[in-house]
Amino acid sequence: MTTDVRHAVAEAVAEELRRGGRDASWLSDRTGIAGAALRSKLAGESDFTVADLGDIAQALGISVARLTP
């Protein structure tokens, strides 16, 4: 991912968490993404994988399209 895309995806995930009243710890528990790895992804320091986005979307009850620019 380019840096701009990485940050856009991270912000979309963070926004959906806020919208649902959830936090990164909740998401980590539901998706199996390790807490440190998820925090790195949410900070835009590393990429979300396609599998991550699918797991996140399922946990939040949304479509993957809402997480991608």
N, C-alpha and C positions, 0 to 999 in steps of 0.2 A: 504494500500500500504506500501511496505517497503520504507525506506528512500531513497535507491538507485533508486527505481522505481519512487518514487515521484519526485526526482530531474531530472531524465531522461525525464519524461513527461513534467515537467515545462520547461526544456531547449528546448524540441521539440516545445512546444507552442510558446515560446519566439522566437525561430529561424524562425518559420513560420510567426510570426508577423513582424520580421525584413525583411524577404524575400518579404513580401507583402507591405512593407513600412507603416505598421500600428503600433499602440501603444495600450497599455492596456486600455486606455480610450475609444478608438474606439471599442475595443472588448467588453468591458463592455456594451456599448450602444447597440451593435448588439446582444448580448447574454442574456442580462438581469441579468448577474452575477454582484452583487454589486461590486463597485470599490475596496473597502477595502478587500473583500473576494477574488477577483481576484488577487490583489497584494500579498496577503498571499499565494495563490496557486502558483503564478509565482515565489515566493521566496522559494518555497519548504517547507513552514511551515504547509500547510494543503493539503489534497488530492483533486484532481479533481474527480468529480463523472462521471459515465458513461454518464449521461445526459449532464453534462458540456462539455465533450469531443465531444459529438454529436453536441451540439450547436456551439461549437468553430469550428469544422470541417465544418459545414454548412456555418457559417459566412465567413470563409476563402476560401470556395470553394475547399476543399481538402477532402481526405478520413480520417476517424478516424485512420486508420492504420499508417498514417504518424505522429501521435502524441503519439504512444505507442511503447515501446521498444520491 
